[in-house]
Amino acid sequence: MNSVPQHIAIIMDGNGRWARAQGKPRSYGHLKGAENIRNIAIKANELGVKVLTLYAFSTENWKRPAEEVSYLMNLPKVFVDSYLEELMANDIRVEMIGRREGLPRETVRILDRAINRTKDNKAMTLVFAVNYGGRSEIVDGINEYVAQLKDSDHKITEEEFGRYLYTRDYPELELLIRTSLDYRISNFLLWQLSYAEMYFTETHWPEFSPEELESIIKDFMKRNRRFGGLQ
């Protein structure tokens, strides 16, 4: 039996669909989704997860209406103002992956406030993927590698290239969860997903509960992970 996954990633999907089902605007769904991050992060920490990476805003999300993008960019402030002290009390560190360029200055300031305040926490790392794209991450990694390359005959290995990715300091991704029952990975952690287990649930993100997270982790622990070999 597998142990509790040390690194879980979640595509937090379905905020807008959930809100429409409640007769509410999409912004209401995004707000409730942001509030639910607190519940899932606390539960993941209790279960022994070491890294929880959440797909908060993709490089493709800029295509959405300007009003919705502006609202999404303000949600980090809502989350940090509401829950930063609780994250501190639970020894949870906040980090961010993605391209900072192009993000509103205030959004970056709020994220940095949370990152700096929690930098010494050790129990779990809560990673927000903001202005993140899997292809962009790989391109950025290649560009960083090329900029440092001095030996033109050197051939990079998979292990070495991993040190140029945003997630270089985290354990291997073991489990991806996507809510709202879309069967796509949507340009998320393309490299890291090579041997991660995947779980798709019809539950919309605002209703995704700590109990469902625990149930999915139990399912993960029963899976036969062969990594291309035989058992």
C-alpha positions in Angstrom: 0.0 0.0 0.0 1.2 3.5 -0.8 1.8 6.1 1.9 0.1 9.5 2.0 1.2 11.4 -1.2 3.8 13.9 -0.3 2.9 16.2 -3.2 -0.7 16.7 -4.4 -1.8 19.1 -7.1 -5.4 20.3 -7.6 -7.0 21.9 -10.6 -9.7 23.9 -8.9 -12.4 23.8 -11.5 -16.1 24.5 -11.5 -16.4 27.8 -9.6 -18.5 29.5 -12.3 -20.7 26.4 -13.0 -21.4 26.0 -9.2 -22.3 29.7 -8.9 -24.7 29.5 -11.9 -26.4 26.5 -10.3 -27.0 28.7 -7.2 -28.4 31.5 -9.3 -25.3 33.6 -8.4 -22.7 35.5 -10.6 -19.4 33.8 -11.5 -17.6 36.1 -9.0 -19.5 34.5 -6.2 -18.2 31.1 -7.2 -14.7 32.4 -7.3 -15.0 33.9 -3.9 -16.4 30.7 -2.3 -13.7 28.7 -4.2 -11.0 31.0 -2.6 -12.5 30.5 0.8 -12.5 26.7 0.3 -8.7 26.7 -0.1 -8.4 27.2 3.6 -10.5 24.1 4.3 -8.5 21.8 2.0 -5.1 23.2 3.0 -5.8 22.6 6.7 -7.0 19.0 6.0 -4.1 18.2 3.7 -1.7 19.4 6.4 -3.5 17.2 9.0 -3.2 14.2 6.7 0.6 14.6 6.3 0.8 16.0 2.8 4.0 18.0 2.4 3.3 20.1 -0.7 -0.2 21.1 -2.0 0.0 22.9 -5.4 -3.2 24.7 -6.5 -3.8 25.9 -10.0 -5.1 29.4 -9.3 -4.6 31.3 -12.6 -3.3 30.0 -15.8 -1.4 31.8 -18.6 -4.6 31.2 -20.7 -6.9 32.7 -18.2 -6.0 36.2 -19.4 -8.4 35.5 -22.3 -11.4 35.8 -19.9 -13.3 39.1 -19.6 -11.3 41.9 -18.1 -13.8 42.3 -15.2 -13.4 38.6 -14.2 -9.6 38.8 -14.5 -9.6 41.8 -12.3 -11.7 40.0 -9.7 -9.5 37.0 -9.8 -6.4 39.1 -9.3 -8.0 40.5 -6.1 -8.7 37.1 -4.5 -5.2 36.6 -3.1 -5.8 39.7 -0.9 -9.1 38.3 0.2 -7.5 34.9 1.1 -4.4 36.4 2.8 -6.3 38.9 4.8 -8.7 36.2 6.0 -6.5 33.2 6.6 -2.8 34.2 6.9 -2.8 34.0 10.7 -4.5 30.6 10.6 -1.8 29.4 8.1 0.8 30.6 10.6 -0.9 28.8 13.4 -0.8 25.5 11.4 2.9 26.0 10.4 2.0 26.2 6.6 4.4 28.0 4.3 3.0 29.8 1.2 4.9 29.9 -2.1 4.1 30.8 -5.7 5.1 29.3 -9.1 4.5 31.0 -12.4 5.5 34.1 -14.2 5.4 37.2 -12.1 5.8 39.4 -15.2 2.4 40.8 -16.2 0.7 40.3 -12.8 -0.7 43.4 -11.1 1.7 45.0 -8.7 -0.8 44.7 -5.8 -1.3 41.0 -6.5 2.4 40.4 -6.3 2.7 42.5 -3.2 0.0 40.5 -1.4 1.6 37.1 -2.4 5.0 38.3 -1.3 3.5 39.4 2.0 2.2 35.8 2.6 5.4 34.2 1.3 7.7 36.3 3.5 5.5 36.0 6.6 5.3 32.2 6.3 8.8 31.4 5.0 10.0 29.7 8.2 7.0 27.4 8.5 7.8 23.7 8.1 4.7 21.5 8.2 3.4 21.9 4.7 4.0 24.1 1.7 0.9 25.6 0.0 1.9 26.5 -3.6 -0.2 28.9 -5.7 0.3 28.5 -9.4 -0.4 32.0 -10.7 0.1 33.1 -14.3 1.3 29.5 -14.7 1.5 27.4 -17.8 3.2 24.0 -18.1 4.6 24.8 -21.5 5.8 28.2 -20.3 7.5 26.5 -17.4 9.4 24.2 -19.7 10.4 27.1 -22.0 11.6 29.1 -19.0 13.6 26.2 -17.7 15.3 25.7 -21.1 16.1 29.4 -21.3 17.6 29.4 -17.8 19.7 26.3 -18.7 20.9 27.8 -22.0 21.9 31.0 -20.3 24.1 29.0 -17.9 25.5 26.6 -20.4 29.3 26.9 -20.9 30.1 23.5 -22.4 28.4 23.3 -25.8 28.9 19.5 -25.9 27.0 18.9 -22.7 23.8 16.9 -23.1 21.3 17.6 -20.3 19.6 14.7 -18.5 16.0 14.5 -17.2 17.2 14.7 -13.6 19.4 17.7 -14.4 16.6 19.5 -16.3 14.3 19.1 -13.3 16.5 21.5 -11.4 15.5 24.2 -13.8 11.7 23.9 -13.3 9.6 26.0 -10.9 9.0 22.9 -8.8 12.7 22.1 -8.3 12.5 22.3 -4.5 9.4 20.1 -4.1 8.9 16.3 -3.9 7.9 14.4 -7.0 4.2 15.0 -7.8 2.3 11.9 -6.9 -1.4 12.8 -7.2 -3.4 15.2 -9.4 -7.0 16.0 -8.6 -9.3 17.9 -10.9 -12.7 19.0 -9.7 -15.9 19.5 -11.8 -15.3 16.4 -14.0 -13.4 17.8 -17.0 -10.9 15.2 -18.2 -8.1 17.5 -19.1 -4.9 18.7 -17.5 -5.1 22.1 -19.1 -1.4 22.9 -19.4 -0.7 22.2 -15.7 2.5 20.6 -14.5 3.2 18.8 -17.8 6.6 17.6 -16.9 5.7 16.7 -13.3 2.6 14.6 -14.3 4.7 11.9 -16.0 3.9 9.3 -13.4 1.4 11.0 -11.1 -1.8 9.3 -10.3 -4.9 11.2 -11.5 -8.4 11.5 -9.9 -11.3 13.3 -11.6 -14.4 14.2 -9.5 -17.7 15.7 -10.5 -17.7 17.9 -7.4 -17.3 21.6 -8.2 -14.4 23.2 -6.3 -16.5 25.3 -3.9 -18.1 22.1 -2.6 -15.0 19.9 -2.6 -14.7 18.9 1.0 -11.9 17.8 3.4 -13.7 14.5 3.6 -13.6 14.0 -0.2 -9.9 14.8 -0.2 -9.3 12.2 2.5 -11.3 9.6 0.5 -9.3 10.3 -2.7 -6.0 10.0 -0.7 -7.2 6.6 0.6 -8.0 5.6 -3.0 -4.5 6.7 -4.0 -2.9 4.6 -1.3 -4.6 1.4 -2.7 -3.4 2.0 -6.3 -0.7 -0.2 -7.8 2.1 2.2 -8.9 4.5 0.3 -11.2 6.3 3.2 -12.9 6.7 1.2 -16.1 8.0 -1.9 -14.3 6.3 -5.1 -13.0 5.2 -6.1 -9.5 
